Amino acid sequence: MQIQTIGKIGLATVTSFYIYYLVWVLITPFIDANHKVQSYFPHRDYAYMIPTVLIIFIVSIFFTFIGLVLITPSKKQITAPQNVKVKNSE
């Protein structure tokens, strides 16, 4: 598969999920609760919970990574050369 084909498939997938989510959040609240269209979507509460949980998950992974980078010692620690004499400024 070429990279362009994979990109087109990814773009089509993300676009379809985005349109589904927009219809779910913006249009279904104005449709009657017992209409047939409502059966294609989960309960409206999940429309707010899923993105919230995903954002919390992504932010926690980001800060965990930053914390691990800051905590672990670097492989190259800067040390002064052993044979260099430091001049007194007195």
C-alpha positions in Angstrom: 0.0 0.0 0.0 1.2 3.4 -0.8 1.4 6.1 1.9 -1.1 8.2 0.0 -3.7 5.4 0.1 -3.2 5.0 3.8 -3.6 8.7 4.3 -6.8 8.8 2.3 -8.2 5.9 4.3 -7.2 7.6 7.6 -8.8 10.9 6.5 -12.0 9.2 5.4 -12.2 7.3 8.8 -11.6 10.4 10.9 -14.0 12.5 8.8 -16.7 9.9 9.2 -16.2 9.7 12.9 -16.3 13.5 13.2 -19.6 13.7 11.2 -21.1 10.9 13.3 -20.1 12.7 16.5 -21.4 16.1 15.2 -24.8 14.6 14.3 -24.9 12.7 17.6 -24.2 15.9 19.7 -25.8 18.6 17.6 -28.8 17.1 15.9 -30.2 14.3 18.0 -31.2 16.5 20.9 -33.8 18.1 18.6 -35.3 14.8 17.5 -38.0 13.0 19.5 -36.7 10.4 21.9 -38.8 7.6 20.3 -37.8 8.4 16.7 -36.1 5.6 14.7 -32.9 7.8 14.2 -32.3 7.8 18.0 -31.6 4.0 17.9 -28.5 4.6 15.8 -26.8 6.6 18.6 -25.8 5.8 22.2 -27.3 7.8 25.0 -26.4 11.5 24.9 -24.5 11.4 28.1 -21.7 9.4 26.5 -21.2 12.1 23.9 -19.7 14.2 26.7 -18.1 11.5 28.8 -16.1 9.9 26.1 -14.1 13.0 25.0 -13.6 14.0 28.6 -12.1 10.6 29.5 -9.9 10.6 26.4 -8.6 14.1 27.1 -7.8 13.2 30.7 -6.1 10.0 29.5 -4.0 11.8 26.9 -3.0 14.6 29.3 -2.0 12.1 32.0 0.2 10.2 29.6 1.8 13.4 28.5 2.6 14.5 32.0 3.8 11.0 32.9 6.2 11.1 30.0 7.5 14.6 31.0 7.9 13.5 34.6 9.8 10.4 33.6 12.1 12.5 31.4 12.8 14.9 34.2 13.4 12.2 36.8 15.7 9.8 35.0 19.3 10.8 35.0 20.8 11.7 31.6 23.5 9.4 30.2 25.8 12.3 29.6 26.5 14.1 32.8 28.6 17.2 32.5 31.8 16.8 34.5 34.8 19.1 34.7 37.9 17.8 33.1 40.4 16.2 35.6 43.6 17.8 34.4 42.5 21.5 34.2 43.6 23.8 36.9 41.2 26.4 38.1 42.8 29.9 38.5 42.1 31.7 41.7 40.6 35.1 41.2 42.1 36.5 44.5 
